Amino acid sequence: MGRRGDHIRKRKDGRWEGRYCIERRKDGTIRYGSVYGRTHKEVKAKLANITPGDVSNETKGLTFEHLAKLWLDSNRIRLKGSTIQKYEFLLNTHIFPELGKIRLSQLTSAVVNSFLCNKAENGRKNSNGSLSASYMRTITLILKSVIRYGVKEKLCTPLNTEIHQPPEQKRELHILSKEDQHKLEKNLTAVITPVNAGILLSLNAGLRIGEVCALTWNDVDLKERIIHIRSTVTRVGKNDGTRGTKLMIGTPKTKSSVRDIPITSVLFNVLTELKSVSVSKYVISESESFMSPRTYDYRYHKILKQCDIQAINYHALRHTFATRCIESKMDVKTLSEILGHGKVSVTLDIYVHSSMEQKRKQMEDMVIYNSNRT
């Protein structure tokens, strides 16, 4: 069996075969040559002595759009449908109009970095304002990945200097005040409904809106008091050739998002009461089907209005949960796993910030400590 990435495999006759690129045809396909040996090491040494061909004259006329589409097609098998759809949207809406027709032989770091700077300042369709930090990160990732793919496949040469993502503007983290949180929770627990229970799940366990909508009673283990996050509702493109989209339940985007969350005493009482009257296999639904995130978001904002609480987006419930956990001295590793973050550094960067009061107190403690030593 070959090792990933080295183009070497063991044949049925017992010999090892290593393949190398002889040329890249105009349509982007590769003509390979082969070397053989009795061991993997021998074949690897033979391949190392073969000088790889430069980018062929036939491929120098390829455009960035052509290369990006080849890259996207090569990744369809490993990426989720929602990710592919997002990449296609960003390519067609933001990248191809400016970089699509540029020949690979004319693509430079200066061209790419200038494009990114312009998007960071006037990236919206009407040129009125910058793109979001999330869009900028993804666009930069796409550009780097496409060029890396092109170099590996010998469709283009490496850029001379690095691609730089424009610095992000830190945005204020919106959360519920303690007063508003208490008011909201009092309203939600007065009468337990599927919609109310879902909001409490986000506010007391940090669930995302798609995870709440996809949650079934099979995912809720009241005996062991554990919520199993295994699914999420996402919007993906249809496969029938139309431009429309559809909602579907799939696995969370990252492995770390698949997680188990302990059920607190408050949530246990809420979920126990709701399950006794539930008519759906979905926790927050009142029908056989799951509720769409858009419908649920509308109902959430309706409840905020009834409680006379200023409108904030649904994801702020998750931010509120995380902030309260930090305030109660929960360790960051535990919080990171509950939230489903891939790295603790993500949790630290978003939520762990000392307030001015904390800074003042700790500096005063330092002064007292030093004075006691003298």
C-alpha positions as CSV (number, residue, x, y, z in Angstrom):
1,M,0.0,0.0,0.0
2,G,1.3,3.5,-0.9
3,R,2.0,6.2,1.5
4,R,-0.2,9.3,1.2
5,G,1.2,12.0,-1.0
6,D,4.3,10.1,-2.4
7,H,2.7,8.5,-5.5
8,I,4.3,5.1,-4.7
9,R,2.4,1.9,-4.4
10,K,3.0,-1.8,-4.1
11,R,2.0,-3.8,-7.2
12,K,0.3,-7.2,-7.2
13,D,3.5,-8.8,-8.6
14,G,5.4,-7.7,-5.4
15,R,7.3,-4.8,-7.0
16,W,7.0,-1.2,-5.9
17,E,5.9,1.4,-8.5
18,G,6.5,5.2,-8.3
19,R,4.8,7.6,-10.7
20,Y,6.0,11.0,-11.8
21,C,4.6,13.8,-14.0
22,I,6.0,13.8,-17.6
23,E,3.8,16.6,-18.9
24,R,0.6,18.5,-18.2
25,R,-1.8,18.4,-21.1
26,K,-3.8,21.5,-22.2
27,D,-7.0,20.1,-20.6
28,G,-5.3,19.9,-17.2
29,T,-4.8,16.1,-17.2
30,I,-1.4,14.6,-16.5
31,R,0.7,12.1,-18.4
32,Y,2.7,10.0,-15.9
33,G,5.9,8.0,-16.1
34,S,6.8,5.2,-13.8
35,V,9.9,3.7,-12.0
36,Y,10.1,0.4,-10.3
37,G,12.0,-1.3,-7.5
38,R,12.0,-4.1,-5.0
39,T,11.4,-1.8,-2.0
40,H,9.6,1.5,-1.2
41,K,12.9,3.1,-0.3
42,E,14.5,2.1,-3.6
43,V,11.7,3.6,-5.6
44,K,11.7,6.8,-3.5
45,A,15.4,7.2,-4.3
46,K,14.8,6.8,-8.0
47,L,12.0,9.4,-8.0
48,A,14.3,11.8,-6.1
49,N,16.8,11.6,-9.0
50,I,14.2,12.6,-11.6
51,T,14.1,16.3,-12.3
52,P,10.4,17.4,-12.4
53,G,9.4,19.2,-15.5
54,D,8.7,22.9,-15.3
55,V,5.3,24.2,-15.9
56,S,4.6,23.4,-19.6
57,N,4.0,26.1,-22.2
58,E,0.5,24.6,-22.8
59,T,-0.6,25.3,-19.2
60,K,0.8,28.8,-19.0
61,G,-2.3,30.1,-20.7
62,L,-4.6,28.7,-18.1
63,T,-6.6,31.2,-16.0
64,F,-7.0,31.4,-12.3
65,E,-10.7,30.5,-12.7
66,H,-9.8,27.3,-14.6
67,L,-7.3,26.3,-11.8
68,A,-9.8,27.1,-9.0
69,K,-12.5,25.0,-10.6
70,L,-10.0,22.1,-10.9
71,W,-9.1,22.6,-7.2
72,L,-12.8,22.6,-6.2
73,D,-13.6,19.5,-8.1
74,S,-10.6,17.7,-6.6
75,N,-12.0,18.5,-3.1
76,R,-15.7,17.6,-3.5
77,I,-15.2,14.1,-2.2
78,R,-13.8,15.2,1.1
79,L,-15.7,18.5,1.9
80,K,-19.3,18.8,3.1
81,G,-21.9,20.0,0.7
82,S,-22.4,23.2,2.7
83,T,-18.7,24.0,2.5
84,I,-18.5,23.4,-1.2
85,Q,-21.5,25.7,-1.6
86,K,-19.9,28.4,0.4
87,Y,-16.7,28.2,-1.6
88,E,-18.6,28.3,-4.9
89,F,-20.5,31.4,-3.7
90,L,-17.3,33.2,-2.7
91,L,-15.5,32.2,-5.9
92,N,-18.3,33.3,-8.2
93,T,-19.3,36.5,-6.3
94,H,-16.0,37.9,-5.0
95,I,-13.0,36.1,-6.6
96,F,-13.7,35.3,-10.2
97,P,-15.0,38.8,-11.2
98,E,-11.5,40.3,-10.3
99,L,-9.0,37.4,-10.5
100,G,-10.8,34.8,-12.7
101,K,-9.5,35.9,-16.1
102,I,-5.9,36.5,-15.0
103,R,-3.5,34.0,-16.5
104,L,-1.5,31.9,-14.1
105,S,1.7,33.2,-15.6
106,Q,0.6,36.7,-14.6
107,L,-0.5,35.8,-11.1
108,T,1.8,37.4,-8.5
109,S,1.8,38.0,-4.7
110,A,1.3,41.7,-5.4
111,V,-1.8,41.0,-7.4
112,V,-3.3,38.7,-4.8
113,N,-2.5,40.9,-1.8
114,S,-3.9,44.0,-3.6
115,F,-7.1,42.1,-4.2
116,L,-7.4,41.1,-0.6
117,C,-6.7,44.7,0.7
118,N,-9.4,46.0,-1.7
119,K,-11.9,43.4,-0.4
120,A,-11.1,44.2,3.2
121,E,-11.9,47.9,2.5
122,N,-14.7,47.8,-0.1
123,G,-15.6,44.2,-0.5
124,R,-19.3,44.3,-0.5
125,K,-21.3,44.1,-3.8
126,N,-22.1,47.8,-3.6
127,S,-18.5,48.7,-2.6
128,N,-20.0,50.2,0.6
129,G,-18.0,48.7,3.4
130,S,-15.7,45.7,4.1
131,L,-16.5,42.0,4.0
132,S,-16.9,40.2,7.3
133,A,-13.8,38.8,9.1
134,S,-15.2,35.3,8.4
135,Y,-15.5,36.0,4.6
136,M,-12.0,37.4,4.5
137,R,-10.5,34.4,6.3
138,T,-12.3,32.0,3.9
139,I,-11.3,33.9,0.8
140,T,-7.7,34.0,1.9
141,L,-7.8,30.2,2.6
142,I,-9.3,29.6,-0.9
143,L,-6.6,31.6,-2.6
144,K,-3.8,29.9,-0.8
145,S,-5.2,26.4,-1.3
146,V,-5.8,27.0,-5.0
147,I,-2.3,28.2,-5.6
148,R,-0.8,25.4,-3.5
149,Y,-2.8,22.9,-5.5
150,G,-1.6,24.5,-8.8
151,V,2.0,24.3,-7.7
152,K,1.7,20.7,-6.6
153,E,0.0,19.7,-9.9
154,K,2.6,21.7,-11.9
155,L,0.0,24.0,-13.3
156,C,1.7,27.2,-12.0
157,T,4.9,28.2,-10.2
158,P,5.0,29.2,-6.5
159,L,4.5,32.9,-5.7
160,N,7.7,34.7,-4.8
161,T,6.4,36.2,-1.5
162,E,3.7,35.2,1.0
163,I,0.0,36.0,0.7
164,H,-1.1,38.2,3.7
165,Q,-4.6,38.2,5.1
166,P,-5.6,41.8,6.0
167,P,-5.8,42.3,9.8
168,E,-9.2,41.6,11.4
169,Q,-11.2,44.4,13.1
170,K,-12.2,43.1,16.5
171,R,-16.0,43.3,16.8
172,E,-17.8,43.7,20.1
173,L,-19.1,40.5,21.5
174,H,-22.9,40.9,22.1
175,I,-24.3,39.0,25.1
176,L,-27.3,39.3,27.4
177,S,-26.9,41.4,30.5
178,K,-27.5,39.4,33.7
179,E,-30.7,41.4,34.3
180,D,-32.0,40.5,30.8
181,Q,-30.9,36.9,31.1
182,H,-32.8,36.5,34.3
183,K,-35.9,38.2,32.8
184,L,-35.7,35.9,29.7
185,E,-35.2,32.7,31.7
186,K,-38.1,33.6,34.0
187,N,-40.4,34.0,31.0
188,L,-39.1,30.8,29.4
189,T,-39.6,28.6,32.4
190,A,-43.1,29.9,33.3
191,V,-44.6,27.7,30.6
192,I,-42.4,25.0,29.1
193,T,-42.9,24.8,25.3
194,P,-40.6,23.3,22.6
195,V,-39.5,26.8,21.5
196,N,-38.8,27.9,25.0
197,A,-36.8,24.7,25.8
198,G,-34.6,25.3,22.7
199,I,-33.7,28.8,23.8
200,L,-32.8,27.5,27.3
201,L,-30.6,24.8,25.7
202,S,-28.6,27.5,24.0
203,L,-28.5,29.7,27.0
204,N,-27.5,26.9,29.4
205,A,-25.5,24.5,27.3
206,G,-24.2,26.6,24.4
207,L,-25.9,24.9,21.5
208,R,-25.8,26.5,18.1
209,I,-29.2,27.1,16.4
210,G,-28.7,24.4,13.8
211,E,-27.8,21.9,16.6
212,V,-31.0,22.8,18.5
213,C,-33.2,22.3,15.4
214,A,-31.6,18.9,14.7
215,L,-31.7,17.6,18.3
216,T,-33.9,14.5,18.7
217,W,-35.1,12.8,21.9
218,N,-32.7,10.0,21.0
219,D,-29.9,12.5,21.5
220,V,-31.1,13.3,25.0
221,D,-30.2,10.8,27.7
222,L,-32.2,11.8,30.8
223,K,-31.1,8.8,32.7
224,E,-27.4,9.6,32.4
225,R,-28.1,13.3,32.1
226,I,-26.2,13.8,28.8
227,I,-27.0,15.6,25.6
228,H,-25.3,14.0,22.5
229,I,-24.6,16.5,19.8
230,R,-24.4,14.5,16.6
231,S,-26.3,16.5,14.0
232,T,-27.0,20.0,12.7
233,V,-29.5,21.5,10.2
234,T,-27.7,23.1,7.2
235,R,-28.8,24.7,4.0
236,V,-27.2,23.2,0.9
237,G,-27.6,23.5,-2.9
238,K,-30.0,21.2,-4.7
239,N,-28.5,18.4,-6.8
240,D,-31.1,18.7,-9.6
241,G,-29.4,21.4,-11.6
242,T,-31.5,24.3,-10.2
243,R,-30.1,27.2,-8.4
244,G,-32.3,26.7,-5.3
245,T,-31.3,25.4,-1.9
246,K,-32.7,23.0,0.6
247,L,-32.5,22.3,4.3
248,M,-31.1,18.9,5.5
249,I,-29.8,17.3,8.6
250,G,-26.1,16.4,8.5
251,T,-23.1,15.9,10.7
252,P,-21.5,18.9,12.3
253,K,-18.9,20.6,10.2
254,T,-15.9,19.6,12.5
255,K,-15.1,16.6,14.5
256,S,-14.9,18.6,17.7
257,S,-18.5,19.8,17.2
258,V,-19.6,16.2,17.8
259,R,-19.6,16.2,21.6
260,D,-21.4,15.2,24.8
261,I,-22.8,17.9,27.1
262,P,-23.9,17.3,30.8
263,I,-27.5,18.2,31.5
264,T,-27.7,20.7,34.4
265,S,-30.4,20.4,37.0
266,V,-32.3,23.3,35.4
267,L,-32.3,21.7,32.0
268,F,-33.1,18.3,33.4
269,N,-36.4,19.6,34.8
270,V,-37.2,21.5,31.6
271,L,-36.5,18.5,29.3
272,T,-38.2,16.0,31.6
273,E,-41.4,18.1,31.6
274,L,-41.3,18.7,27.8
275,K,-40.7,15.1,26.9
276,S,-43.8,14.0,28.8
277,V,-46.0,16.0,26.4
278,S,-43.9,16.0,23.2
279,V,-45.5,14.9,20.0
280,S,-42.4,14.9,17.8
281,K,-39.1,13.0,17.7
282,Y,-37.4,16.5,17.5
283,V,-37.1,18.3,20.8
284,I,-38.2,21.7,19.6
285,S,-40.6,20.7,16.9
286,E,-44.4,20.2,17.2
287,S,-44.6,18.2,14.0
288,E,-43.0,15.2,12.3
289,S,-40.4,17.3,10.6
290,F,-37.6,19.5,12.2
291,M,-38.0,23.2,12.5
292,S,-36.0,25.4,10.1
293,P,-33.4,27.7,11.7
294,R,-35.0,30.7,10.0
295,T,-38.4,29.9,11.5
296,Y,-36.9,29.3,14.9
297,D,-34.9,32.5,14.8
298,Y,-38.1,34.4,14.0
299,R,-39.8,32.9,17.1
300,Y,-36.8,33.7,19.3
301,H,-36.9,37.4,18.3
302,K,-40.7,37.4,18.9
303,I,-40.0,36.2,22.5
304,L,-37.4,38.9,23.0
305,K,-39.9,41.5,22.0
306,Q,-42.5,40.1,24.4
307,C,-39.9,40.3,27.2
308,D,-39.0,43.9,26.3
309,I,-35.4,42.8,25.7
310,Q,-33.3,44.6,23.0
311,A,-32.9,42.4,19.9
312,I,-29.6,40.5,19.6
313,N,-28.9,37.6,17.3
314,Y,-29.5,34.0,18.3
315,H,-25.8,33.2,18.4
316,A,-25.5,35.7,21.3
317,L,-27.2,33.1,23.5
318,R,-24.1,30.9,23.0
319,H,-21.8,33.8,23.7
320,T,-23.8,34.6,26.9
321,F,-23.4,31.0,28.1
322,A,-19.7,31.0,27.5
323,T,-19.2,34.3,29.2
324,R,-21.2,33.2,32.3
325,C,-19.0,30.0,32.4
326,I,-15.8,32.2,32.4
327,E,-17.3,34.4,35.1
328,S,-18.0,31.4,37.3
329,K,-14.3,30.3,36.9
330,M,-14.9,27.3,34.7
331,D,-11.6,26.1,33.3
332,V,-11.1,27.0,29.6
333,K,-10.4,23.4,28.5
334,T,-13.7,22.2,29.8
335,L,-15.6,25.1,28.2
336,S,-13.8,24.6,24.9
337,E,-15.0,20.9,24.8
338,I,-18.6,21.9,25.8
339,L,-18.7,24.5,23.0
340,G,-17.2,22.1,20.5
341,H,-14.2,24.3,19.6
342,G,-11.3,22.5,17.8
343,K,-8.6,24.3,19.9
344,V,-8.6,25.9,23.3
345,S,-6.9,29.0,21.7
346,V,-10.2,29.7,19.9
347,T,-12.1,29.8,23.2
348,L,-9.4,31.9,24.8
349,D,-9.3,34.4,21.9
350,I,-13.1,34.9,21.9
351,Y,-14.1,34.8,25.5
352,V,-11.2,35.1,28.0
353,H,-10.6,38.9,28.4
354,S,-9.9,40.6,31.7
355,S,-12.3,43.4,32.6
356,M,-10.9,46.7,33.9
357,E,-12.0,45.7,37.4
358,Q,-10.1,42.5,37.2
359,K,-7.0,44.2,36.0
360,R,-7.3,46.9,38.7
361,K,-7.8,44.3,41.5
362,Q,-4.9,42.1,40.4
363,M,-2.5,45.1,40.1
364,E,-3.5,46.2,43.6
365,D,-2.9,42.7,44.9
366,M,0.5,42.9,43.3
367,V,1.2,46.2,45.1
368,I,0.1,44.7,48.5
369,Y,2.2,41.6,47.9
370,N,5.3,43.7,47.2
371,S,4.7,45.9,50.2
372,N,4.4,42.9,52.5
373,R,7.8,41.6,51.3
374,T,9.6,44.8,52.3
